[in-house]
Amino acid sequence: MATPSLIQLVDIPQRGDARGGLSVAEIGGALPFPVRRAYWIHGTHVGVSRGFHAHKKLRQLCVCVAGSVRLSLFDGRREESVLLNSSAKGLLIGPGFWREMHDFSPDCVLMVFADAEYDEADYIRDRDQFIRHVHSS
Ligand code: T46
């Protein structure tokens, strides 16, 4: 059996018309969980990478609504990356993935929908600790 990809992309319904674009993320559609927090990453300086952590429980949907960014996921064994450059695709990230964001374009706006409020205790910010965490669970 083929190994499942770490990259889970979902289609974001497009409801634009002659006036311009309109993209929809709603529960039962692109969103598989109720949203308790939304944040957006923007104005990241050229050459700067972000992330470098995992979450113990948090589920998120990341949509690059402008520009582009490369997001990589590592599950403790394998690493895969994807270029996000469309508001018509969202990347679902469950718990237990080390994530890194690289190659931000200057105009990148990465919108993130999360299923829980911000909680620093949910973060694992040390890669070796993350590897121990996944191999012990
Ligand atoms: C993730 C990736 C994709 C808050 O106070 N509230 C928030 O909701 C968030 C997300 C962050 N913060 C604070 C925590 C730090 O002092 O903002 C500061 C920057 O956060 P961080 O360095 O974690 O940002 P990124 O861009 O490395 O990671 C973020 C999310 O934190 C993370 O959950 O999965 O984007």
Backbone and ligand atoms as CSV (ligand in chain L), in Angstrom:
chain,resi,resn,atom,element,x,y,z
A,1,MET,N,N,0.845,-1.195,0.000
A,1,MET,CA,C,0.000,0.000,0.000
A,1,MET,C,C,0.889,1.257,0.000
A,2,ALA,N,N,0.470,2.271,-0.781
A,2,ALA,CA,C,1.279,3.503,-0.881
A,2,ALA,C,C,1.273,4.243,0.461
A,3,THR,N,N,2.413,4.837,0.802
A,3,THR,CA,C,2.504,5.620,2.030
A,3,THR,C,C,1.708,6.911,1.852
A,4,PRO,N,N,0.785,7.227,2.794
A,4,PRO,CA,C,0.000,8.455,2.626
A,4,PRO,C,C,0.881,9.704,2.719
A,5,SER,N,N,0.542,10.701,1.910
A,5,SER,CA,C,1.315,11.948,1.928
A,5,SER,C,C,1.078,12.694,3.238
A,6,LEU,N,N,2.089,13.381,3.700
A,6,LEU,CA,C,1.933,14.242,4.882
A,6,LEU,C,C,1.173,15.509,4.514
A,7,ILE,N,N,1.158,15.808,3.216
A,7,ILE,CA,C,0.560,17.063,2.731
A,7,ILE,C,C,-0.916,16.829,2.410
A,8,GLN,N,N,-1.771,17.408,3.246
A,8,GLN,CA,C,-3.219,17.258,3.059
A,8,GLN,C,C,-3.789,18.580,2.568
A,9,LEU,N,N,-4.024,18.653,1.249
A,9,LEU,CA,C,-4.562,19.888,0.677
A,9,LEU,C,C,-6.072,19.765,0.502
A,10,VAL,N,N,-6.772,20.831,0.818
A,10,VAL,CA,C,-8.220,20.844,0.597
A,10,VAL,C,C,-8.556,21.972,-0.373
A,11,ASP,N,N,-9.620,21.766,-1.124
A,11,ASP,CA,C,-10.083,22.804,-2.048
A,11,ASP,C,C,-10.879,23.846,-1.273
A,12,ILE,N,N,-10.601,25.099,-1.528
A,12,ILE,CA,C,-11.376,26.193,-0.935
A,12,ILE,C,C,-12.363,26.659,-2.014
A,13,PRO,N,N,-13.662,26.535,-1.745
A,13,PRO,CA,C,-14.627,26.939,-2.764
A,13,PRO,C,C,-14.436,28.400,-3.203
A,14,GLN,N,N,-14.500,28.600,-4.486
A,14,GLN,CA,C,-14.324,29.933,-5.081
A,14,GLN,C,C,-15.684,30.451,-5.528
A,15,ARG,N,N,-16.089,31.574,-4.995
A,15,ARG,CA,C,-17.413,32.138,-5.305
A,15,ARG,C,C,-17.283,33.524,-5.941
A,16,GLY,N,N,-16.141,33.738,-6.594
A,16,GLY,CA,C,-15.946,35.031,-7.242
A,16,GLY,C,C,-16.825,35.165,-8.479
A,17,ASP,N,N,-16.889,36.362,-8.970
A,17,ASP,CA,C,-17.646,36.606,-10.197
A,17,ASP,C,C,-16.942,37.717,-10.966
A,18,ALA,N,N,-17.632,38.333,-11.866
A,18,ALA,CA,C,-17.014,39.338,-12.733
A,18,ALA,C,C,-16.409,40.494,-11.928
A,19,ARG,N,N,-16.881,40.681,-10.686
A,19,ARG,CA,C,-16.372,41.791,-9.870
A,19,ARG,C,C,-15.030,41.480,-9.228
A,20,GLY,N,N,-14.724,40.159,-9.099
A,20,GLY,CA,C,-13.479,39.767,-8.442
A,20,GLY,C,C,-13.650,38.474,-7.674
A,21,GLY,N,N,-12.654,38.149,-6.858
A,21,GLY,CA,C,-12.646,36.851,-6.178
A,21,GLY,C,C,-13.342,36.871,-4.831
A,22,LEU,N,N,-13.802,35.691,-4.416
A,22,LEU,CA,C,-14.353,35.508,-3.076
A,22,LEU,C,C,-14.159,34.032,-2.732
A,23,SER,N,N,-13.397,33.769,-1.681
A,23,SER,CA,C,-13.098,32.385,-1.299
A,23,SER,C,C,-13.751,32.121,0.051
A,24,VAL,N,N,-14.224,30.878,0.254
A,24,VAL,CA,C,-15.010,30.572,1.456
A,24,VAL,C,C,-14.412,29.398,2.230
A,25,ALA,N,N,-14.146,29.620,3.519
A,25,ALA,CA,C,-13.767,28.518,4.403
A,25,ALA,C,C,-14.855,28.406,5.455
A,26,GLU,N,N,-15.636,27.323,5.410
A,26,GLU,CA,C,-16.701,27.161,6.392
A,26,GLU,C,C,-16.766,25.720,6.856
A,27,ILE,N,N,-17.316,25.554,8.043
A,27,ILE,CA,C,-17.447,24.226,8.620
A,27,ILE,C,C,-18.352,23.379,7.708
A,28,GLY,N,N,-17.958,22.157,7.488
A,28,GLY,CA,C,-18.716,21.300,6.572
A,28,GLY,C,C,-18.232,21.448,5.143
A,29,GLY,N,N,-17.448,22.506,4.895
A,29,GLY,CA,C,-16.838,22.687,3.570
A,29,GLY,C,C,-15.351,22.428,3.701
A,30,ALA,N,N,-14.553,23.492,3.544
A,30,ALA,CA,C,-13.100,23.320,3.619
A,30,ALA,C,C,-12.626,23.080,5.053
A,31,LEU,N,N,-13.429,23.513,6.028
A,31,LEU,CA,C,-12.979,23.435,7.438
A,31,LEU,C,C,-13.525,22.189,8.125
A,32,PRO,N,N,-12.659,21.291,8.565
A,32,PRO,CA,C,-13.138,20.078,9.237
A,32,PRO,C,C,-13.304,20.251,10.745
A,33,PHE,N,N,-13.144,21.494,11.239
A,33,PHE,CA,C,-13.281,21.726,12.684
A,33,PHE,C,C,-13.830,23.136,12.901
A,34,PRO,N,N,-14.486,23.355,14.055
A,34,PRO,CA,C,-14.923,24.709,14.381
A,34,PRO,C,C,-13.715,25.585,14.704
A,35,VAL,N,N,-13.716,26.796,14.194
A,35,VAL,CA,C,-12.576,27.702,14.372
A,35,VAL,C,C,-12.719,28.465,15.691
A,36,ARG,N,N,-11.653,28.438,16.504
A,36,ARG,CA,C,-11.647,29.208,17.745
A,36,ARG,C,C,-10.660,30.366,17.688
A,37,ARG,N,N,-9.841,30.367,16.622
A,37,ARG,CA,C,-8.839,31.449,16.491
A,37,ARG,C,C,-8.437,31.544,15.030
A,38,ALA,N,N,-8.232,32.764,14.567
A,38,ALA,CA,C,-7.653,32.980,13.232
A,38,ALA,C,C,-6.515,33.976,13.398
A,39,TYR,N,N,-5.432,33.741,12.690
A,39,TYR,CA,C,-4.332,34.717,12.662
A,39,TYR,C,C,-3.745,34.711,11.266
A,40,TRP,N,N,-3.015,35.743,10.938
A,40,TRP,CA,C,-2.412,35.789,9.619
A,40,TRP,C,C,-0.984,36.280,9.738
A,41,ILE,N,N,-0.133,35.692,8.929
A,41,ILE,CA,C,1.303,35.998,8.927
A,41,ILE,C,C,1.565,36.824,7.681
A,42,HIS,N,N,2.130,38.005,7.862
A,42,HIS,CA,C,2.322,38.911,6.730
A,42,HIS,C,C,3.554,39.753,6.959
A,43,GLY,N,N,4.086,40.316,5.909
A,43,GLY,CA,C,5.234,41.217,6.041
A,43,GLY,C,C,6.498,40.499,6.492
A,44,THR,N,N,6.565,39.194,6.287
A,44,THR,CA,C,7.780,38.460,6.674
A,44,THR,C,C,8.921,38.909,5.768
A,45,HIS,N,N,10.041,39.239,6.378
A,45,HIS,CA,C,11.162,39.782,5.599
A,45,HIS,C,C,11.783,38.712,4.709
A,46,VAL,N,N,12.277,39.162,3.561
A,46,VAL,CA,C,12.885,38.247,2.595
A,46,VAL,C,C,14.030,37.491,3.268
A,47,GLY,N,N,14.055,36.174,3.050
A,47,GLY,CA,C,15.130,35.338,3.587
A,47,GLY,C,C,14.853,34.821,4.992
A,48,VAL,N,N,13.754,35.299,5.606
A,48,VAL,CA,C,13.423,34.849,6.964
A,48,VAL,C,C,12.555,33.588,6.887
A,49,SER,N,N,12.869,32.610,7.713
A,49,SER,CA,C,12.040,31.410,7.826
A,49,SER,C,C,11.348,31.433,9.178
A,50,ARG,N,N,10.210,30.768,9.285
A,50,ARG,CA,C,9.422,30.788,10.522
A,50,ARG,C,C,8.993,29.372,10.875
A,51,GLY,N,N,8.286,29.243,11.963
A,51,GLY,CA,C,7.803,27.941,12.401
A,51,GLY,C,C,8.833,27.301,13.314
A,52,PHE,N,N,9.359,26.152,12.901
A,52,PHE,CA,C,10.340,25.407,13.690
A,52,PHE,C,C,9.729,24.976,15.028
A,53,HIS,N,N,8.552,24.401,14.930
A,53,HIS,CA,C,7.907,23.851,16.119
A,53,HIS,C,C,6.835,22.857,15.683
A,54,ALA,N,N,6.310,22.125,16.662
A,54,ALA,CA,C,5.166,21.236,16.439
A,54,ALA,C,C,4.108,21.587,17.476
A,55,HIS,N,N,2.906,21.040,17.265
A,55,HIS,CA,C,1.848,21.194,18.254
A,55,HIS,C,C,1.440,19.826,18.773
A,56,LYS,N,N,1.088,19.786,20.056
A,56,LYS,CA,C,0.658,18.511,20.647
A,56,LYS,C,C,-0.769,18.173,20.249
A,57,LYS,N,N,-1.659,19.186,20.194
A,57,LYS,CA,C,-3.083,18.921,19.937
A,57,LYS,C,C,-3.682,19.758,18.819
A,58,LEU,N,N,-3.101,20.900,18.524
A,58,LEU,CA,C,-3.754,21.895,17.660
A,58,LEU,C,C,-3.947,21.399,16.230
A,59,ARG,N,N,-5.123,21.695,15.671
A,59,ARG,CA,C,-5.385,21.459,14.239
A,59,ARG,C,C,-5.548,22.815,13.568
A,60,GLN,N,N,-4.985,22.916,12.362
A,60,GLN,CA,C,-5.020,24.206,11.672
A,60,GLN,C,C,-5.251,24.018,10.175
A,61,LEU,N,N,-5.827,25.048,9.577
A,61,LEU,CA,C,-5.949,25.121,8.121
A,61,LEU,C,C,-5.223,26.393,7.686
A,62,CYS,N,N,-4.226,26.221,6.808
A,62,CYS,CA,C,-3.410,27.355,6.353
A,62,CYS,C,C,-3.758,27.669,4.901
A,63,VAL,N,N,-4.075,28.929,4.657
A,63,VAL,CA,C,-4.414,29.353,3.298
A,63,VAL,C,C,-3.549,30.554,2.944
A,64,CYS,N,N,-2.809,30.431,1.864
A,64,CYS,CA,C,-1.975,31.541,1.418
A,64,CYS,C,C,-2.852,32.441,0.548
A,65,VAL,N,N,-3.349,33.532,1.138
A,65,VAL,CA,C,-4.323,34.365,0.424
A,65,VAL,C,C,-3.656,35.394,-0.484
A,66,ALA,N,N,-2.341,35.558,-0.362
A,66,ALA,CA,C,-1.588,36.426,-1.292
A,66,ALA,C,C,-0.140,35.955,-1.310
A,67,GLY,N,N,0.509,36.073,-2.456
A,67,GLY,CA,C,1.912,35.704,-2.558
A,67,GLY,C,C,2.124,34.214,-2.436
A,68,SER,N,N,3.270,33.826,-1.896
A,68,SER,CA,C,3.589,32.395,-1.806
A,68,SER,C,C,4.523,32.130,-0.631
A,69,VAL,N,N,4.489,30.888,-0.189
A,69,VAL,CA,C,5.375,30.423,0.891
A,69,VAL,C,C,5.508,28.904,0.735
A,70,ARG,N,N,6.677,28.397,1.094
A,70,ARG,CA,C,6.878,26.944,1.072
A,70,ARG,C,C,6.789,26.452,2.513
A,71,LEU,N,N,5.901,25.478,2.715
A,71,LEU,CA,C,5.688,24.945,4.055
A,71,LEU,C,C,6.141,23.494,4.089
A,72,SER,N,N,6.990,23.147,5.042
A,72,SER,CA,C,7.430,21.748,5.118
A,72,SER,C,C,6.935,21.130,6.418
A,73,LEU,N,N,6.605,19.842,6.303
A,73,LEU,CA,C,6.106,19.071,7.445
A,73,LEU,C,C,6.998,17.865,7.656
A,74,PHE,N,N,7.272,17.558,8.923
A,74,PHE,CA,C,8.118,16.424,9.298
A,74,PHE,C,C,7.379,15.679,10.401
A,75,ASP,N,N,7.144,14.381,10.195
A,75,ASP,CA,C,6.375,13.629,11.199
A,75,ASP,C,C,7.268,12.820,12.142
A,76,GLY,N,N,8.563,13.102,12.081
A,76,GLY,CA,C,9.500,12.349,12.915
A,76,GLY,C,C,10.246,11.300,12.124
A,77,ARG,N,N,9.720,11.019,10.933
A,77,ARG,CA,C,10.362,10.039,10.050
A,77,ARG,C,C,10.589,10.615,8.666
A,78,ARG,N,N,9.515,11.203,8.110
A,78,ARG,CA,C,9.573,11.712,6.733
A,78,ARG,C,C,9.309,13.201,6.732
A,79,GLU,N,N,9.865,13.866,5.694
A,79,GLU,CA,C,9.615,15.293,5.529
A,79,GLU,C,C,9.083,15.516,4.118
A,80,GLU,N,N,8.047,16.339,4.005
A,80,GLU,CA,C,7.513,16.717,2.692
A,80,GLU,C,C,7.221,18.203,2.720
A,81,SER,N,N,7.304,18.828,1.542
A,81,SER,CA,C,6.994,20.254,1.514
A,81,SER,C,C,6.070,20.576,0.351
A,82,VAL,N,N,5.421,21.727,0.470
A,82,VAL,CA,C,4.473,22.155,-0.561
A,82,VAL,C,C,4.582,23.670,-0.713
A,83,LEU,N,N,4.459,24.119,-1.947
A,83,LEU,CA,C,4.426,25.557,-2.200
A,83,LEU,C,C,2.966,25.997,-2.139
A,84,LEU,N,N,2.660,26.891,-1.204
A,84,LEU,CA,C,1.299,27.441,-1.115
A,84,LEU,C,C,1.303,28.773,-1.851
A,85,ASN,N,N,0.498,28.866,-2.882
A,85,ASN,CA,C,0.487,30.102,-3.682
A,85,ASN,C,C,-0.895,30.396,-4.263
A,86,SER,N,N,-1.928,29.867,-3.593
A,86,SER,CA,C,-3.269,30.053,-4.122
A,86,SER,C,C,-4.280,30.112,-2.985
A,87,SER,N,N,-5.231,31.042,-3.079
A,87,SER,CA,C,-6.278,31.091,-2.056
A,87,SER,C,C,-7.347,30.048,-2.331
A,88,ALA,N,N,-7.142,29.224,-3.355
A,88,ALA,CA,C,-8.098,28.162,-3.665
A,88,ALA,C,C,-7.701,26.828,-3.039
A,89,LYS,N,N,-6.565,26.806,-2.326
A,89,LYS,CA,C,-6.103,25.561,-1.684
A,89,LYS,C,C,-5.751,25.853,-0.240
A,90,GLY,N,N,-6.094,24.942,0.654
A,90,GLY,CA,C,-5.708,25.075,2.053
A,90,GLY,C,C,-4.921,23.854,2.477
A,91,LEU,N,N,-3.964,24.070,3.373
A,91,LEU,CA,C,-3.169,22.956,3.894
A,91,LEU,C,C,-3.640,22.660,5.309
A,92,LEU,N,N,-4.107,21.421,5.514
A,92,LEU,CA,C,-4.521,21.000,6.850
A,92,LEU,C,C,-3.311,20.448,7.587
A,93,ILE,N,N,-3.095,20.942,8.794
A,93,ILE,CA,C,-1.986,20.432,9.603
A,93,ILE,C,C,-2.552,19.968,10.939
A,94,GLY,N,N,-2.462,18.685,11.180
A,94,GLY,CA,C,-2.916,18.129,12.455
A,94,GLY,C,C,-1.804,18.223,13.478
A,95,PRO,N,N,-2.052,17.684,14.676
A,95,PRO,CA,C,-0.999,17.668,15.690
A,95,PRO,C,C,0.107,16.700,15.297
A,96,GLY,N,N,1.287,16.876,15.865
A,96,GLY,CA,C,2.353,15.891,15.648
A,96,GLY,C,C,3.164,16.105,14.393
A,97,PHE,N,N,3.155,17.326,13.865
A,97,PHE,CA,C,3.996,17.645,12.702
A,97,PHE,C,C,4.912,18.824,13.028
A,98,TRP,N,N,6.197,18.602,12.851
A,98,TRP,CA,C,7.153,19.708,12.912
A,98,TRP,C,C,6.974,20.515,11.634
A,99,ARG,N,N,6.728,21.827,11.756
A,99,ARG,CA,C,6.508,22.642,10.557
A,99,ARG,C,C,7.529,23.759,10.454
A,100,GLU,N,N,7.902,23.995,9.213
A,100,GLU,CA,C,8.794,25.123,8.911
A,100,GLU,C,C,8.222,25.859,7.714
A,101,MET,N,N,8.389,27.182,7.708
A,101,MET,CA,C,7.931,27.998,6.580
A,101,MET,C,C,9.130,28.726,6.007
A,102,HIS,N,N,9.328,28.570,4.710
A,102,HIS,CA,C,10.491,29.145,4.029
A,102,HIS,C,C,10.027,29.891,2.773
A,103,ASP,N,N,10.965,30.660,2.209
A,103,ASP,CA,C,10.788,31.285,0.888
A,103,ASP,C,C,9.526,32.153,0.810
A,104,PHE,N,N,9.274,32.929,1.846
A,104,PHE,CA,C,8.129,33.847,1.797
A,104,PHE,C,C,8.337,34.866,0.684
A,105,SER,N,N,7.339,35.084,-0.138
A,105,SER,CA,C,7.415,36.205,-1.070
A,105,SER,C,C,7.110,37.474,-0.266
A,106,PRO,N,N,7.603,38.627,-0.707
A,106,PRO,CA,C,7.408,39.858,0.086
A,106,PRO,C,C,5.931,40.190,0.312
A,107,ASP,N,N,5.073,39.748,-0.607
A,107,ASP,CA,C,3.639,40.071,-0.486
A,107,ASP,C,C,2.832,38.947,0.167
A,108,CYS,N,N,3.530,37.960,0.735
A,108,CYS,CA,C,2.812,36.787,1.265
A,108,CYS,C,C,1.915,37.153,2.449
A,109,VAL,N,N,0.681,36.674,2.394
A,109,VAL,CA,C,-0.220,36.719,3.553
A,109,VAL,C,C,-0.715,35.293,3.765
A,110,LEU,N,N,-0.296,34.701,4.877
A,110,LEU,CA,C,-0.712,33.329,5.183
A,110,LEU,C,C,-1.766,33.394,6.279
A,111,MET,N,N,-2.978,32.997,5.918
A,111,MET,CA,C,-4.119,33.022,6.836
A,111,MET,C,C,-4.188,31.652,7.508
A,112,VAL,N,N,-4.357,31.638,8.827
A,112,VAL,CA,C,-4.400,30.355,9.536
A,112,VAL,C,C,-5.652,30.295,10.413
A,113,PHE,N,N,-6.414,29.223,10.250
A,113,PHE,CA,C,-7.599,28.972,11.073
A,113,PHE,C,C,-7.243,27.842,12.038
A,114,ALA,N,N,-7.499,28.058,13.323
A,114,ALA,CA,C,-7.078,27.070,14.326
A,114,ALA,C,C,-8.276,26.625,15.158
A,115,ASP,N,N,-8.188,25.403,15.683
A,115,ASP,CA,C,-9.327,24.874,16.451
A,115,ASP,C,C,-9.216,25.163,17.952
A,116,ALA,N,N,-8.195,25.948,18.337
A,116,ALA,CA,C,-8.065,26.300,19.762
A,116,ALA,C,C,-7.387,27.654,19.890
A,117,GLU,N,N,-7.588,28.253,21.048
A,117,GLU,CA,C,-6.941,29.507,21.354
A,117,GLU,C,C,-5.435,29.286,21.490
A,118,TYR,N,N,-4.691,30.380,21.458
A,118,TYR,CA,C,-3.234,30.316,21.604
A,118,TYR,C,C,-2.883,29.741,22.975
A,119,ASP,N,N,-1.978,28.768,22.967
A,119,ASP,CA,C,-1.530,28.151,24.224
A,119,ASP,C,C,-0.081,27.709,24.049
A,120,GLU,N,N,0.820,28.447,24.654
A,120,GLU,CA,C,2.248,28.135,24.483
A,120,GLU,C,C,2.571,26.721,24.972
A,121,ALA,N,N,1.778,26.189,25.914
A,121,ALA,CA,C,2.041,24.837,26.440
A,121,ALA,C,C,1.776,23.762,25.383
A,122,ASP,N,N,1.080,24.123,24.311
A,122,ASP,CA,C,0.799,23.150,23.242
A,122,ASP,C,C,1.957,23.046,22.240
A,123,TYR,N,N,2.930,23.963,22.360
A,123,TYR,CA,C,4.044,23.989,21.398
A,123,TYR,C,C,5.174,23.068,21.850
A,124,ILE,N,N,5.825,22.415,20.884
A,124,ILE,CA,C,7.125,21.782,21.122
A,124,ILE,C,C,8.090,22.540,20.216
A,125,ARG,N,N,8.988,23.285,20.813
A,125,ARG,CA,C,9.852,24.161,20.005
A,125,ARG,C,C,11.271,23.629,19.859
A,126,ASP,N,N,11.513,22.432,20.390
A,126,ASP,CA,C,12.841,21.821,20.273
A,126,ASP,C,C,12.705,20.567,19.402
A,127,ARG,N,N,13.484,20.498,18.306
A,127,ARG,CA,C,13.305,19.407,17.337
A,127,ARG,C,C,13.625,18.033,17.951
A,128,ASP,N,N,14.667,17.959,18.774
A,128,ASP,CA,C,15.006,16.669,19.397
A,128,ASP,C,C,13.903,16.220,20.351
A,129,GLN,N,N,13.349,17.187,21.077
A,129,GLN,CA,C,12.231,16.867,21.983
A,129,GLN,C,C,11.022,16.385,21.178
A,130,PHE,N,N,10.787,17.021,20.011
A,130,PHE,CA,C,9.685,16.592,19.141
A,130,PHE,C,C,9.887,15.140,18.695
A,131,ILE,N,N,11.098,14.807,18.281
A,131,ILE,CA,C,11.374,13.443,17.804
A,131,ILE,C,C,11.154,12.434,18.938
A,132,ARG,N,N,11.586,12.793,20.150
A,132,ARG,CA,C,11.344,11.900,21.302
A,132,ARG,C,C,9.841,11.773,21.556
A,133,HIS,N,N,9.124,12.886,21.417
A,133,HIS,CA,C,7.667,12.910,21.652
A,133,HIS,C,C,6.943,11.964,20.682
A,134,VAL,N,N,7.269,12.044,19.376
A,134,VAL,CA,C,6.538,11.190,18.417
A,134,VAL,C,C,6.916,9.731,18.574
A,135,HIS,N,N,8.158,9.457,18.929
A,135,HIS,CA,C,8.564,8.059,19.036
A,135,HIS,C,C,8.091,7.423,20.345
A,136,SER,N,N,7.649,8.264,21.302
A,136,SER,CA,C,7.144,7.684,22.567
A,136,SER,C,C,5.623,7.600,22.571
A,137,SER,N,N,4.965,8.185,21.530
A,137,SER,CA,C,3.492,8.171,21.564
A,137,SER,C,C,2.927,7.177,20.560
L,1,T46,C1,C,2.040,27.668,13.436
L,1,T46,C2,C,2.607,28.435,12.307
L,1,T46,C3,C,2.032,28.034,10.960
L,1,T46,C4,C,0.300,34.802,19.974
L,1,T46,O1,O,0.393,35.506,20.988
L,1,T46,N1,N,-0.912,34.332,19.549
L,1,T46,C5,C,-1.059,33.561,18.440
L,1,T46,O2,O,-2.190,33.170,18.107
L,1,T46,C6,C,0.130,33.190,17.705
L,1,T46,C7,C,0.013,32.304,16.487
L,1,T46,C8,C,1.330,33.653,18.148
L,1,T46,N2,N,1.423,34.445,19.247
L,1,T46,C9,C,2.713,34.969,19.658
L,1,T46,C10,C,3.737,33.918,20.106
L,1,T46,C11,C,5.058,34.528,19.724
L,1,T46,O3,O,5.503,35.388,20.745
L,1,T46,O4,O,3.303,35.606,18.524
L,1,T46,C12,C,4.705,35.390,18.501
L,1,T46,C13,C,5.124,34.742,17.175
L,1,T46,O5,O,4.656,33.379,17.138
L,1,T46,P1,P,5.516,32.195,16.511
L,1,T46,O6,O,6.957,32.480,16.645
L,1,T46,O7,O,5.009,30.903,17.083
L,1,T46,O8,O,5.087,32.320,14.969
L,1,T46,P2,P,5.420,31.378,13.736
L,1,T46,O9,O,5.140,32.163,12.524
L,1,T46,O10,O,6.761,30.750,13.880
L,1,T46,O11,O,4.355,30.161,13.870
L,1,T46,C14,C,2.958,30.392,13.697
L,1,T46,C15,C,2.127,29.758,14.827
L,1,T46,O12,O,2.639,30.175,16.099
L,1,T46,C16,C,2.111,28.255,14.794
L,1,T46,O13,O,1.074,27.763,15.614
L,1,T46,O14,O,1.654,26.507,13.281
L,1,T46,O15,O,2.526,29.844,12.454
